[in-house]
Amino acid sequence: MDIAISIKNLKKSFGKKEVLKGVDLDIIRHKTTVILGLSGGGKSTIIKHIVALLKPDSGSIIVDGIDVAKADEKTIFEIRKKVGFLFQSGALFDSMNVFENVAFPLKEHTKLSNQDIIKKVEKSLEMVGLRPKEVLKLYPDELSGGMRKRVGLARTIIMEPDIILYDEPTTGLDPITCDVISRMILNMQQELNVTSVLISHDIKESFKVGDYFAFLYNGKIIEYGDKDSFKNSDNDYVKQFLEGESKGPIKVLA
């Protein structure tokens, strides 16, 4: 299988807390890989290493043949143009309206004319199910949580990335909006043929969009497989996690 991202023996500590203890994970190109696990377990730490927002203590993160852990700033800059990152909050600029937020990457990294930027902004908004004329002049505090996520995704895809990283995209949203966001993620993968990595602890929504699943526990990936194999895992920790999601609060995994 064609591997877009290969993570080998990734270790990361914050102070005395060892968060990642040797993560091994291959991300298959043009598919959606979901990383599941308990809150605070280090899932977001993994994807922040992919775009060099964090530097590992040891290990490698190979993105399209380049180890970002050892890359210089110029190389990292080029890699980041290929990778879109949708932060949990949407990470919109409060002082900018929707048009300015979505257009920001184009103004920073391209020499497109204003007219071409307008066309690309409108197309990106339409792809995430928003009507440009209704939202272009709105500011983030005038948007619902779901709309902020969609605007954030429109900004993420406007540079036509090869890889999209989603950090807890449905956190804090109502069930209907969660379903909308999940369908949107599916559409992005199908229409743009991107490689997607989704961080989540929401099993229901994850199973709607994921092709492959990895379970992070105690700093390591302890289970990996496609949807069917993951659902039928014999791993006690994975089974407890899946049962806890459907039956109530999960117990502390010992």
C-alpha positions in Angstrom: 0.0 0.0 0.0 1.1 3.6 -0.7 2.2 5.2 2.5 1.8 9.0 2.8 3.0 9.3 6.4 5.2 6.9 8.3 5.7 7.4 12.0 8.4 5.3 13.7 9.2 5.0 17.4 7.9 8.5 18.1 8.7 9.6 21.7 7.7 12.9 23.3 7.7 14.1 26.9 6.5 17.3 28.5 8.6 17.9 31.6 8.5 14.6 33.5 5.4 13.3 31.8 6.1 10.9 29.0 3.2 11.3 26.6 4.3 9.3 23.5 6.4 6.2 24.3 7.3 4.8 20.9 4.4 5.4 18.5 4.6 3.4 15.2 1.9 4.2 12.6 1.6 4.3 8.8 -1.0 6.5 7.2 -2.2 5.1 3.8 -2.5 7.6 1.0 -6.0 8.7 -0.2 -7.6 7.0 2.8 -8.9 8.3 6.2 -7.1 7.0 9.2 -8.7 7.6 12.6 -6.6 7.8 15.8 -8.8 6.9 18.8 -8.0 7.0 22.5 -8.8 8.5 25.8 -8.9 12.2 26.3 -5.5 13.6 27.1 -3.8 10.5 25.9 -1.6 12.2 23.3 -3.6 11.9 20.1 -3.3 15.5 19.2 0.4 15.4 20.0 0.9 12.9 17.2 -0.6 15.0 14.5 1.2 18.2 15.7 4.4 16.4 15.0 3.3 15.7 11.4 3.4 19.5 10.6 6.4 20.1 13.0 4.4 22.1 15.5 6.2 19.9 17.9 9.7 18.4 17.7 10.0 14.8 19.0 12.5 13.7 21.6 13.3 10.8 19.3 11.9 8.9 16.4 11.0 9.9 12.8 7.9 11.3 11.0 8.3 10.7 7.3 5.9 12.9 5.1 6.3 12.2 1.4 9.8 10.9 1.9 11.0 13.7 4.1 11.7 13.3 7.9 10.1 16.5 9.3 11.8 15.8 12.6 15.1 16.6 10.9 14.0 19.0 8.2 15.1 22.7 8.1 12.6 25.6 8.3 12.5 26.0 4.5 11.6 22.4 4.0 9.0 22.4 6.8 7.4 25.5 5.2 7.0 23.6 1.9 5.6 20.6 3.6 3.0 22.7 5.5 1.7 24.0 2.2 0.8 20.3 1.4 -0.9 19.7 4.7 -4.1 21.2 5.9 -4.7 21.3 9.7 -8.2 21.8 11.1 -7.8 22.7 14.7 -10.3 21.6 17.3 -11.6 25.2 17.8 -11.5 26.1 14.1 -8.7 28.6 15.0 -10.4 31.5 13.2 -9.0 35.0 13.5 -11.6 36.9 15.6 -10.7 40.3 14.0 -11.3 39.0 10.5 -14.6 38.2 8.7 -15.2 34.9 7.0 -13.8 36.1 3.6 -10.6 37.4 5.3 -10.2 34.2 7.3 -10.6 31.9 4.3 -8.5 34.1 2.0 -5.6 34.4 4.5 -3.5 31.5 3.2 -3.8 32.6 -0.4 -2.7 36.2 0.5 0.2 34.8 2.5 1.5 32.2 0.1 0.4 33.1 -3.4 0.4 36.0 -5.8 -3.2 35.5 -7.0 -5.2 38.5 -8.1 -8.0 39.7 -5.8 -10.6 38.4 -8.3 -9.0 34.9 -8.4 -8.9 34.9 -4.5 -12.6 35.8 -4.4 -13.4 32.9 -6.7 -11.4 30.4 -4.7 -12.9 31.6 -1.4 -16.4 31.2 -2.7 -15.6 27.7 -4.1 -14.1 26.6 -0.8 -17.2 27.8 1.1 -19.5 26.1 -1.3 -17.6 22.8 -0.9 -18.3 22.8 2.9 -21.9 23.6 2.4 -22.0 27.4 3.1 -23.5 30.1 0.9 -20.8 32.7 0.3 -23.2 35.6 -0.1 -24.7 34.8 3.3 -21.5 34.4 5.3 -18.6 36.3 3.7 -19.0 39.4 5.8 -19.8 37.6 9.1 -17.3 37.5 11.9 -16.5 34.3 14.0 -18.6 35.4 17.0 -21.6 35.6 14.6 -21.3 32.0 13.6 -22.5 28.8 15.3 -20.0 26.2 16.4 -20.7 24.1 13.3 -20.3 27.0 11.0 -17.0 27.9 12.5 -15.8 24.4 11.9 -16.9 24.6 8.3 -15.3 28.0 7.7 -12.1 26.5 9.3 -12.2 23.6 6.9 -12.8 26.0 3.9 -9.6 27.8 4.9 -7.9 24.4 5.3 -8.7 23.2 1.8 -8.2 26.5 -0.1 -4.5 25.7 -0.7 -5.6 22.3 -2.1 -3.6 20.2 0.4 -2.6 16.6 -0.2 -3.2 15.7 3.5 -5.8 17.0 5.9 -5.4 16.6 9.7 -8.6 16.9 11.8 -8.2 17.5 15.5 -11.4 16.5 17.3 -13.7 18.0 14.6 -17.0 17.1 16.3 -16.1 18.1 19.9 -18.8 20.3 21.6 -21.3 20.0 18.7 -24.8 18.6 18.9 -25.6 15.3 17.2 -27.1 16.8 14.1 -24.2 19.1 13.5 -21.8 16.2 14.2 -23.4 14.2 11.4 -23.1 17.2 9.1 -19.4 17.6 9.9 -18.8 13.8 9.4 -20.5 14.0 6.0 -18.4 17.0 5.1 -15.2 15.1 6.0 -16.3 12.2 3.7 -17.0 14.6 0.9 -13.6 16.2 1.2 -11.9 12.8 1.0 -13.9 11.7 -2.0 -13.9 15.0 -4.0 -10.3 16.0 -3.3 -8.9 12.5 -3.0 -6.9 13.6 0.0 -5.2 11.6 2.7 -7.0 12.3 6.0 -6.0 11.8 9.6 -8.8 12.2 12.1 -8.2 12.5 15.9 -11.2 11.6 17.9 -12.7 9.9 20.9 -16.2 9.9 19.2 -16.6 6.3 18.0 -20.0 6.7 16.3 -18.8 9.6 14.1 -15.4 8.1 13.5 -16.9 4.9 12.1 -18.9 7.0 9.6 -15.7 8.4 8.0 -12.8 6.1 8.8 -11.1 3.5 6.6 -8.4 2.5 9.1 -8.3 2.8 12.8 -5.5 3.1 15.4 -6.0 3.0 19.1 -3.5 5.0 21.3 -3.1 3.8 24.8 -0.4 4.5 27.4 1.7 6.3 24.8 1.7 3.6 22.1 -0.5 2.3 19.3 -1.8 -1.0 20.6 -4.4 -1.8 17.9 -4.6 -1.0 14.2 -6.8 -2.2 11.4 -9.7 -1.6 9.1 -13.2 -0.9 10.4 -14.3 -4.6 10.7 -11.1 -5.8 12.3 -11.1 -2.9 14.8 -14.8 -3.5 15.8 -14.0 -7.1 16.4 -10.7 -6.6 18.1 -9.7 -9.1 20.9 -7.7 -6.4 22.6 -9.2 -5.9 26.1 -8.4 -2.2 26.2 -10.0 -1.6 22.8 -13.1 -3.7 23.7 -13.5 -1.7 26.9 -13.2 1.6 25.0 -15.8 0.5 22.5 -18.2 -0.8 25.1 -17.6 2.3 27.4 -18.6 4.6 24.5 -21.9 2.8 24.0 -22.8 1.8 27.6 -21.6 4.7 29.6 -18.5 6.2 31.1 -15.4 4.1 30.5 -13.6 2.7 33.4 -10.0 3.5 34.1 -7.9 1.2 32.0 -5.3 -0.4 34.2 
